[in-house]
Amino acid sequence: MRPFEAPLWARNPHTQTLLGASIDRMGQEIVLARERVTLPDGDFLDLDWLRSPPTPGPILLILHGLEGSSRSPYIARLLRMCERAQWNAVVMHFRGCSGEPNQLPRSYHGGDTSDLQAVVDILTRRHDQGLCAVGYSLGGSVLLKWLGERRSDAGLRATAAVSVPFDLASAAARLDSGFSRLYQWVLLRWLRQSVARKARRLGHDTPPLKGLRTFRDFDGVITAPLHGFRDADDYYARASCRPYLRHIEVPTLLVQAADDPFLMPGSTPNPDELAPAVHLELSPCGGHVGFISGGTPWAPRFWLEDRLKAFFGPAMRLGPGPFYSSDAARASTGA
């Protein structure tokens, strides 16, 4: 498959990012079946299934980004691709992201891999024909950290991660600079609303949320104390996935753009930080989960779903047996 190339009208990273976050080119709602999963600590999260029960063949597990859901346009585009390919697919919602606040004061964060482990355990117990996974942005960070923690015990056929903030401190700093503050403003507005909604449900008081105007503010006041970190710096240091990349043993594709407005320029890991099983594709442009390759601003054509289809295709066709070859990521580009 050809490398990503943006059309002349979409070579601005903000055009790529804003259209990628807002346009589902097919429009018609996808019918999903919801399943509620009880977690080891008594809380819950929701799974949205494209096919329930799954048909024979592997399952693609999908992890959304910060405050995303199965309704996010980039997830909907992937689900449509899976539907056309007749793949089994399931979206794992992080706690509180499926439209209903979770039951415990804690929530989710970029380094929390325990919920992913619980979902993988459930899916592999039920289904013996293989599991693949893809994560977007913060979901990609969680997936990569989990893969590095589990190493050879991960048990997945193939994985991919898109537009990942490999270093959370660096990403927080970028989102507090220039035009990227717009994305910070929108995301923090959603996060503050989510915290306030859950606090009302639980009858808890919250800190003055309006004063939390940066991710560092929010993570220092909300994320860190809720999840056992000393402060924002401790959270960023312990939760970032970058140190885990060299330990990944599952064939993994990384799709990144050098102009991603959520990430500091030059923050992409060096080749010597990546395990042999990890294949990085870094495009000069593409924005954050954009990768628009053609069409028009009103009907853009997205490259990313085609790339993921080419990468996962061999693994999603296999039944029980050996894991997907680590050469497949390179082979699917013609490299």
BELDA-V498577 format. One record per pair of residues at least 4 apart in sequence whose ideal C-beta (glycine too) atoms are under 8 Angstrom apart, sorted by sequence separation. I is the first residue (numbers start at 1). J is the second residue. If there is no record, write none. Layout:
i->I j->J
i->I j->J
This chain:
i->6 j->10
i->7 j->11
i->11 j->15
i->12 j->16
i->13 j->17
i->14 j->18
i->15 j->19
i->16 j->20
i->17 j->21
i->18 j->22
i->19 j->23
i->38 j->42
i->39 j->43
i->51 j->55
i->64 j->68
i->68 j->72
i->71 j->75
i->72 j->76
i->73 j->77
i->74 j->78
i->75 j->79
i->76 j->80
i->77 j->81
i->78 j->82
i->79 j->83
i->80 j->84
i->81 j->85
i->83 j->87
i->93 j->97
i->96 j->100
i->102 j->106
i->108 j->112
i->113 j->117
i->114 j->118
i->115 j->119
i->116 j->120
i->117 j->121
i->118 j->122
i->119 j->123
i->120 j->124
i->121 j->125
i->122 j->126
i->123 j->127
i->124 j->128
i->127 j->131
i->135 j->139
i->136 j->140
i->137 j->141
i->138 j->142
i->139 j->143
i->140 j->144
i->141 j->145
i->142 j->146
i->143 j->147
i->144 j->148
i->145 j->149
i->146 j->150
i->147 j->151
i->150 j->154
i->166 j->170
i->167 j->171
i->168 j->172
i->169 j->173
i->170 j->174
i->171 j->175
i->172 j->176
i->173 j->177
i->176 j->180
i->177 j->181
i->180 j->184
i->181 j->185
i->182 j->186
i->183 j->187
i->184 j->188
i->185 j->189
i->186 j->190
i->187 j->191
i->188 j->192
i->189 j->193
i->190 j->194
i->191 j->195
i->192 j->196
i->193 j->197
i->194 j->198
i->195 j->199
i->196 j->200
i->197 j->201
i->198 j->202
i->199 j->203
i->207 j->211
i->208 j->212
i->213 j->217
i->214 j->218
i->215 j->219
i->216 j->220
i->217 j->221
i->218 j->222
i->219 j->223
i->220 j->224
i->221 j->225
i->222 j->226
i->223 j->227
i->225 j->229
i->230 j->234
i->231 j->235
i->232 j->236
i->233 j->237
i->234 j->238
i->235 j->239
i->236 j->240
i->241 j->245
i->244 j->248
i->248 j->252
i->256 j->260
i->263 j->267
i->269 j->273
i->270 j->274
i->274 j->278
i->286 j->290
i->287 j->291
i->295 j->299
i->296 j->300
i->302 j->306
i->303 j->307
i->304 j->308
i->305 j->309
i->306 j->310
i->307 j->311
i->308 j->312
i->309 j->313
i->312 j->316
i->313 j->317
i->314 j->318
i->324 j->328
i->327 j->331
i->328 j->332
i->329 j->333
i->331 j->335
i->6 j->11
i->10 j->15
i->38 j->43
i->39 j->44
i->49 j->54
i->54 j->59
i->64 j->69
i->70 j->75
i->71 j->76
i->82 j->87
i->93 j->98
i->96 j->101
i->102 j->107
i->135 j->140
i->150 j->155
i->165 j->170
i->175 j->180
i->176 j->181
i->199 j->204
i->207 j->212
i->212 j->217
i->218 j->223
i->219 j->224
i->224 j->229
i->229 j->234
i->263 j->268
i->269 j->274
i->286 j->291
i->295 j->300
i->330 j->335
i->9 j->15
i->10 j->16
i->38 j->44
i->39 j->45
i->64 j->70
i->68 j->74
i->69 j->75
i->70 j->76
i->82 j->88
i->96 j->102
i->134 j->140
i->135 j->141
i->165 j->171
i->174 j->180
i->175 j->181
i->198 j->204
i->199 j->205
i->211 j->217
i->212 j->218
i->223 j->229
i->224 j->230
i->229 j->235
i->259 j->265
i->274 j->280
i->294 j->300
i->295 j->301
i->318 j->324
i->37 j->44
i->65 j->72
i->68 j->75
i->82 j->89
i->95 j->102
i->108 j->115
i->124 j->131
i->135 j->142
i->147 j->154
i->199 j->206
i->224 j->231
i->256 j->263
i->258 j->265
i->294 j->301
i->36 j->44
i->37 j->45
i->64 j->72
i->123 j->131
i->135 j->143
i->146 j->154
i->175 j->183
i->176 j->184
i->224 j->232
i->227 j->235
i->283 j->291
i->292 j->300
i->293 j->301
i->10 j->19
i->36 j->45
i->37 j->46
i->65 j->74
i->70 j->79
i->95 j->104
i->134 j->143
i->135 j->144
i->147 j->156
i->175 j->184
i->212 j->221
i->223 j->232
i->229 j->238
i->271 j->280
i->292 j->301
i->293 j->302
i->315 j->324
i->6 j->16
i->36 j->46
i->37 j->47
i->79 j->89
i->133 j->143
i->196 j->206
i->212 j->222
i->224 j->234
i->229 j->239
i->258 j->268
i->292 j->302
i->293 j->303
i->314 j->324
i->35 j->46
i->36 j->47
i->64 j->75
i->78 j->89
i->95 j->106
i->96 j->107
i->97 j->108
i->120 j->131
i->195 j->206
i->220 j->231
i->224 j->235
i->269 j->280
i->291 j->302
i->292 j->303
i->314 j->325
i->34 j->46
i->35 j->47
i->79 j->91
i->95 j->107
i->96 j->108
i->147 j->159
i->175 j->187
i->220 j->232
i->223 j->235
i->256 j->268
i->268 j->280
i->291 j->303
i->34 j->47
i->35 j->48
i->62 j->75
i->94 j->107
i->95 j->108
i->120 j->133
i->196 j->209
i->219 j->232
i->291 j->304
i->315 j->328
i->34 j->48
i->35 j->49
i->94 j->108
i->195 j->209
i->207 j->221
i->268 j->282
i->314 j->328
i->33 j->48
i->34 j->49
i->207 j->222
i->289 j->304
i->32 j->48
i->33 j->49
i->62 j->78
i->75 j->91
i->143 j->159
i->216 j->232
i->219 j->235
i->291 j->307
i->32 j->49
i->35 j->52
i->62 j->79
i->144 j->161
i->192 j->209
i->219 j->236
i->311 j->328
i->32 j->50
i->143 j->161
i->192 j->210
i->311 j->329
i->314 j->332
i->33 j->52
i->313 j->332
i->30 j->50
i->95 j->115
i->141 j->161
i->144 j->164
i->192 j->212
i->254 j->274
i->70 j->91
i->94 j->115
i->140 j->161
i->311 j->332
i->48 j->70
i->60 j->82
i->69 j->91
i->140 j->162
i->144 j->166
i->310 j->332
i->70 j->93
i->92 j->115
i->133 j->156
i->140 j->163
i->141 j->164
i->310 j->333
i->69 j->93
i->92 j->116
i->131 j->155
i->132 j->156
i->135 j->159
i->140 j->164
i->141 j->165
i->188 j->212
i->245 j->269
i->254 j->278
i->256 j->280
i->258 j->282
i->131 j->156
i->132 j->157
i->134 j->159
i->135 j->160
i->136 j->161
i->137 j->162
i->141 j->166
i->188 j->213
i->252 j->277
i->254 j->279
i->256 j->281
i->257 j->282
i->258 j->283
i->259 j->284
i->263 j->288
i->116 j->142
i->131 j->157
i->132 j->158
i->133 j->159
i->134 j->160
i->135 j->161
i->136 j->162
i->137 j->163
i->188 j->214
i->192 j->218
i->248 j->274
i->249 j->275
i->251 j->277
i->252 j->278
i->253 j->279
i->254 j->280
i->255 j->281
i->256 j->282
i->257 j->283
i->258 j->284
i->259 j->285
i->260 j->286
i->261 j->287
i->262 j->288
i->281 j->307
i->60 j->87
i->62 j->89
i->64 j->91
i->92 j->119
i->116 j->143
i->130 j->157
i->132 j->159
i->133 j->160
i->134 j->161
i->135 j->162
i->136 j->163
i->137 j->164
i->138 j->165
i->141 j->168
i->188 j->215
i->191 j->218
i->195 j->222
i->242 j->269
i->246 j->273
i->248 j->275
i->250 j->277
i->252 j->279
i->254 j->281
i->256 j->283
i->257 j->284
i->258 j->285
i->259 j->286
i->260 j->287
i->261 j->288
i->60 j->88
i->61 j->89
i->62 j->90
i->64 j->92
i->69 j->97
i->70 j->98
i->110 j->138
i->134 j->162
i->137 j->165
i->187 j->215
i->245 j->273
i->246 j->274
i->247 j->275
i->249 j->277
i->251 j->279
i->253 j->281
i->255 j->283
i->257 j->285
i->259 j->287
i->260 j->288
i->50 j->79
i->58 j->87
i->59 j->88
i->60 j->89
i->61 j->90
i->62 j->91
i->63 j->92
i->64 j->93
i->68 j->97
i->69 j->98
i->113 j->142
i->117 j->146
i->135 j->164
i->245 j->274
i->246 j->275
i->248 j->277
i->257 j->286
i->57 j->87
i->58 j->88
i->59 j->89
i->60 j->90
i->62 j->92
i->64 j->94
i->67 j->97
i->69 j->99
i->111 j->141
i->112 j->142
i->116 j->146
i->184 j->214
i->188 j->218
i->245 j->275
i->248 j->278
i->256 j->286
i->257 j->287
i->55 j->86
i->57 j->88
i->59 j->90
i->61 j->92
i->63 j->94
i->110 j->141
i->111 j->142
i->124 j->155
i->184 j->215
i->191 j->222
i->242 j->273
i->257 j->288
i->50 j->82
i->110 j->142
i->113 j->145
i->50 j->83
i->55 j->88
i->64 j->97
i->90 j->123
i->113 j->146
i->117 j->150
i->245 j->278
i->257 j->290
i->54 j->88
i->111 j->145
i->257 j->291
i->110 j->145
i->120 j->155
i->113 j->149
i->120 j->156
i->255 j->291
i->50 j->87
i->51 j->88
i->32 j->70
i->50 j->88
i->51 j->89
i->176 j->214
i->50 j->89
i->175 j->214
i->176 j->215
i->30 j->70
i->49 j->89
i->50 j->90
i->175 j->215
i->176 j->216
i->49 j->90
i->48 j->90
i->172 j->214
i->47 j->90
i->48 j->91
i->172 j->215
i->173 j->216
i->47 j->91
i->171 j->215
i->172 j->216
i->47 j->92
i->48 j->93
i->94 j->139
i->30 j->76
i->47 j->93
i->32 j->79
i->45 j->92
i->46 j->93
i->172 j->219
i->45 j->93
i->24 j->73
i->30 j->79
i->45 j->94
i->255 j->304
i->277 j->326
i->23 j->73
i->26 j->76
i->30 j->80
i->45 j->95
i->48 j->98
i->276 j->326
i->279 j->329
i->21 j->72
i->22 j->73
i->26 j->77
i->44 j->95
i->279 j->330
i->21 j->73
i->24 j->76
i->25 j->77
i->43 j->95
i->46 j->98
i->255 j->307
i->281 j->333
i->20 j->73
i->21 j->74
i->24 j->77
i->30 j->83
i->45 j->98
i->63 j->116
i->20 j->74
i->26 j->80
i->46 j->100
i->110 j->165
i->253 j->308
i->24 j->80
i->78 j->134
i->45 j->102
i->111 j->168
i->44 j->102
i->61 j->119
i->110 j->168
i->253 j->311
i->32 j->91
i->43 j->102
i->44 j->103
i->61 j->120
i->43 j->103
i->172 j->232
i->42 j->103
i->43 j->104
i->75 j->136
i->42 j->104
i->61 j->123
i->74 j->136
i->41 j->104
i->43 j->106
i->169 j->232
i->34 j->98
i->59 j->123
i->169 j->233
i->172 j->236
i->251 j->315
i->168 j->235
i->169 j->236
i->59 j->127
i->68 j->136
i->168 j->236
i->169 j->237
i->68 j->137
i->167 j->236
i->45 j->115
i->59 j->129
i->61 j->131
i->63 j->133
i->58 j->129
i->59 j->130
i->61 j->132
i->62 j->133
i->63 j->134
i->65 j->136
i->66 j->137
i->68 j->139
i->168 j->239
i->169 j->240
i->47 j->119
i->57 j->129
i->58 j->130
i->59 j->131
i->60 j->132
i->61 j->133
i->62 j->134
i->63 j->135
i->64 j->136
i->65 j->137
i->66 j->138
i->168 j->240
i->251 j->323
i->54 j->127
i->56 j->129
i->57 j->130
i->58 j->131
i->59 j->132
i->60 j->133
i->61 j->134
i->62 j->135
i->63 j->136
i->65 j->138
i->167 j->240
i->250 j->323
i->251 j->324
i->40 j->114
i->45 j->119
i->58 j->132
i->60 j->134
i->65 j->139
i->166 j->240
i->251 j->325
i->64 j->139
i->65 j->140
i->165 j->240
i->166 j->241
i->167 j->242
i->251 j->326
i->39 j->115
i->63 j->139
i->166 j->242
i->253 j->329
i->62 j->139
i->63 j->140
i->164 j->241
i->251 j->328
i->252 j->329
i->40 j->118
i->183 j->261
i->251 j->329
i->39 j->118
i->63 j->142
i->166 j->245
i->183 j->262
i->63 j->143
i->37 j->118
i->180 j->261
i->37 j->119
i->179 j->261
i->180 j->262
i->37 j->122
i->107 j->194
i->174 j->261
i->175 j->262
i->107 j->195
i->174 j->262
i->174 j->263
i->164 j->254
i->174 j->264
i->107 j->198
i->159 j->250
i->161 j->252
i->171 j->262
i->173 j->264
i->158 j->250
i->159 j->251
i->160 j->252
i->161 j->253
i->162 j->254
i->163 j->255
i->164 j->256
i->171 j->263
i->101 j->194
i->105 j->198
i->148 j->241
i->157 j->250
i->158 j->251
i->159 j->252
i->160 j->253
i->161 j->254
i->162 j->255
i->163 j->256
i->170 j->263
i->171 j->264
i->174 j->267
i->145 j->239
i->154 j->248
i->156 j->250
i->157 j->251
i->158 j->252
i->159 j->253
i->160 j->254
i->161 j->255
i->162 j->256
i->163 j->257
i->170 j->264
i->145 j->240
i->148 j->243
i->149 j->244
i->154 j->249
i->158 j->253
i->160 j->255
i->101 j->197
i->102 j->198
i->145 j->241
i->148 j->244
i->151 j->247
i->154 j->250
i->171 j->267
i->101 j->198
i->105 j->202
i->144 j->241
i->147 j->244
i->148 j->245
i->151 j->248
i->152 j->249
i->163 j->260
i->165 j->262
i->166 j->263
i->170 j->267
i->65 j->163
i->96 j->194
i->141 j->239
i->148 j->246
i->149 j->247
i->151 j->249
i->165 j->263
i->58 j->157
i->105 j->204
i->141 j->240
i->142 j->241
i->145 j->244
i->148 j->247
i->163 j->262
i->101 j->201
i->141 j->241
i->144 j->244
i->147 j->247
i->148 j->248
i->163 j->263
i->167 j->267
i->101 j->202
i->140 j->241
i->144 j->245
i->147 j->248
i->166 j->267
i->96 j->198
i->147 j->249
i->166 j->268
i->147 j->250
i->166 j->269
i->144 j->248
i->147 j->252
i->183 j->288
i->144 j->252
i->109 j->223
i->112 j->227
i->107 j->223
i->109 j->227
i->107 j->226
i->67 j->187
i->106 j->226
i->107 j->227
i->66 j->187
i->105 j->226
i->106 j->227
i->67 j->190
i->67 j->191
i->111 j->235
i->66 j->191
i->137 j->262
i->163 j->288
i->109 j->235
i->163 j->289
i->67 j->194
i->111 j->238
i->112 j->239
i->162 j->289
i->111 j->239
i->110 j->239
i->111 j->240
i->109 j->239
i->110 j->240
i->111 j->241
i->110 j->241
i->162 j->304
i->160 j->308
i->137 j->288
i->160 j->311
i->137 j->289
i->160 j->312
i->136 j->289
i->158 j->311
i->158 j->312
i->158 j->314
i->158 j->315
i->157 j->315
i->157 j->318
i->14 j->179
i->158 j->323
i->17 j->183
i->157 j->323
i->158 j->324
i->156 j->323
i->157 j->324
i->158 j->328
i->134 j->308
i->134 j->312
i->132 j->312
i->132 j->315
i->132 j->316
i->130 j->315
i->130 j->318
i->130 j->319
i->129 j->319
i->130 j->320
i->129 j->320
i->128 j->320
i->132 j->324
i->74 j->289
i->65 j->289
i->81 j->305
i->85 j->309
i->77 j->302
i->80 j->305
i->81 j->306
i->87 j->312
i->77 j->304
i->78 j->305
i->81 j->308
i->77 j->305
i->81 j->309
i->85 j->313
i->87 j->316
i->74 j->304
i->78 j->308
i->85 j->316
i->16 j->257
i->16 j->259
i->17 j->260
i->13 j->257
i->17 j->261
i->17 j->262
i->13 j->259
i->13 j->260
i->14 j->261
i->13 j->261
i->60 j->312
i->60 j->316
i->58 j->315
i->58 j->316
i->57 j->316
i->57 j->317
i->58 j->318
i->57 j->319
i->56 j->319
i->20 j->287
i->21 j->288
i->20 j->288
i->21 j->289
i->16 j->285
i->20 j->289
i->16 j->286
i->17 j->287
i->20 j->290
i->25 j->295
i->16 j->287
i->17 j->288
i->19 j->290
i->20 j->291
i->13 j->285
i->15 j->287
i->16 j->288
i->17 j->289
i->20 j->292
i->13 j->286
i->14 j->287
i->17 j->290
i->19 j->292
i->11 j->285
i->13 j->287
i->16 j->290
i->25 j->299
i->13 j->288
i->15 j->290
i->16 j->291
i->25 j->300
i->16 j->292
i->25 j->301
i->4 j->281
i->13 j->290
i->15 j->292
i->23 j->300
i->25 j->302
i->3 j->281
i->5 j->283
i->19 j->297
i->4 j->283
i->6 j->285
i->3 j->283
i->6 j->286
i->10 j->290
i->19 j->300
i->4 j->286
i->10 j->292
i->15 j->297
i->20 j->302
i->7 j->292
i->6 j->292
i->7 j->293
i->4 j->291
i->6 j->293
i->7 j->294
i->9 j->296
i->10 j->297
i->5 j->293
i->7 j->295
i->9 j->297
i->4 j->293
i->10 j->300
i->4 j->303
i->4 j->304
i->4 j->307
i->1 j->306
i->1 j->307
i->1 j->310
i->3 j->333
i->1 j->332
i->1 j->333
i->2 j->334
i->1 j->334
